[in-house]
Amino acid sequence: MPRLTRKIDKYLIDWKNDKNRLPLIVKGARQIGKTESIENFGKNNYENVVEINFVLQKQYKNIFDDGFDVDTIIRNITLINPNFNFIPGKTLIFFDEIGDCINATTSLKSFNIDGRYDVICSGSLMGINYQEIESNSVGNKQDYEMYSMDFEEFLWAKGYKENQIEEMYSYMLNCKPLPKVMYSVMLENFKEYMIVGGMPAIVNRFVEQKNYSGILNMQRQILLDYEEDITKYAGGLDKGKILNVYRKIPVFLGNENKKFQISKIEHNARNREYVGVIDWLINAGIINISYCMEKPLLPLKGNYNPDNYRLYFKDTGLLVASLDDEAGEDLRVNKNFNTYKGALYENIVGEMLVKEGYSLYFYKNEKGTIEMDFFIRDKDSLIPIEVKASDNETISLNKLIESDKYKDIKYGIKLCNKNIGFNGKFYTFPYFLTFLLKRFLKEK
């Protein structure tokens, strides 16, 4: 089975070709392919790769004990393993699982000033310690946030070529309906992606065997691994409370409102008892959070209520795996995605927007007469995005666009199971084109 192509591959090549490159930190959840991508890059682009995993090779945690001078660090590394070679200009140093060795990030300043070796750091639960990592290496690193595979990477894995994706995008850019065969085939691919998710080992298996056999077991193992991480790395937080929140996300997504409410997690639960819990899950790369806007106006970041939010799984395949057996079977066998109150479509659109670099915001007014699933922006306007599980009327979208009260909104986007179109007020796109939305808004 050939290696899966990932978007980080091009990023790493560009990083290496930048003469002003800084040591690189690759962040992201566990099992999304960080280590494999960096190892592959190192093997193909350097004469020597020095790889140290601070979880599996704890003896290396002491290499910084004599200070952060580069020659001292290298001397200590070669004392532990004399087979490592350090050739200036031809060596990549790869520090993996740096969350277990914060001193590694302190060394980045020395490596940056020294300049003889390229350094990449990575780690699964690094977000948990990221404030400390940030303060240790400020000004001497650049960051790359990696996610599970997006829909485009999934299409690559299935053998689709760049020119086929470009052809699909050209219809989007010119606002012309996709040909029937292209539409139906891509919709089928997208339904597979929703069920399989973007974890590379799982995608690999699915593409190789061309069926769902064993996929659910692999997904559920990752869900259990996340639970184990919670019990292992929760620090001073109450592990039971983190698990409570984590396990209840599918329940709230299945509600009409979808708002996450601490008071409904357990009897007498209070917000103050859960301080830090949501942040922990976000930092661990397990969930996405969407905040309710105070008003549908720009700017997005200064205009939301931090106590009113919805939580989504970062990988929709894992959300599907967390559902009860009957619901999961319905999805796999009958492709019945309209169950679960549209939550699966909402979750996957949120996931795809985050993978394009957007933060998530929604809106619901006090009377409940206007509700919008997501908001993004282009250079000069606020763009409401309505996600429709079925082709109902778009009452809220029309109100937001037509009302004089919302001057930042000039047009909207409707995502549903319909072909490309524009009615003068909003664009209609099939869900599966969401991964091209950012590019479309820049180039339209």
Secondary structure as UniProt FT lines:
FT   HELIX           7..17
FT   TURN            19..20
FT   STRAND          24..27
FT   TURN            30..31
FT   HELIX           34..45
FT   STRAND          48..53
FT   TURN            54..56
FT   HELIX           58..64
FT   TURN            65..66
FT   HELIX           70..80
FT   TURN            82..83
FT   TURN            88..89
FT   STRAND          91..96
FT   HELIX           98..100
FT   HELIX           103..106
FT   HELIX           108..114
FT   STRAND          118..123
FT   HELIX           126..129
FT   HELIX           130..137
FT   TURN            138..139
FT   STRAND          142..145
FT   HELIX           151..157
FT   TURN            158..159
FT   HELIX           162..173
FT   TURN            174..175
FT   HELIX           180..196
FT   HELIX           200..209
FT   TURN            213..214
FT   HELIX           215..233
FT   TURN            235..236
FT   HELIX           239..253
FT   HELIX           262..264
FT   TURN            267..268
FT   HELIX           271..274
FT   TURN            275..276
FT   HELIX           277..283
FT   TURN            284..285
FT   STRAND          287..293
FT   TURN            301..302
FT   STRAND          304..313
FT   HELIX           316..322
FT   HELIX           325..334
FT   TURN            337..338
FT   HELIX           340..342
FT   HELIX           343..355
FT   TURN            356..357
FT   STRAND          360..364
FT   TURN            366..367
FT   STRAND          371..372
FT   STRAND          374..377
FT   STRAND          382..387
FT   HELIX           395..402
FT   TURN            404..405
FT   TURN            407..408
FT   STRAND          412..416
FT   STRAND          421..422
FT   STRAND          426..430
FT   HELIX           431..436
FT   HELIX           437..443
//
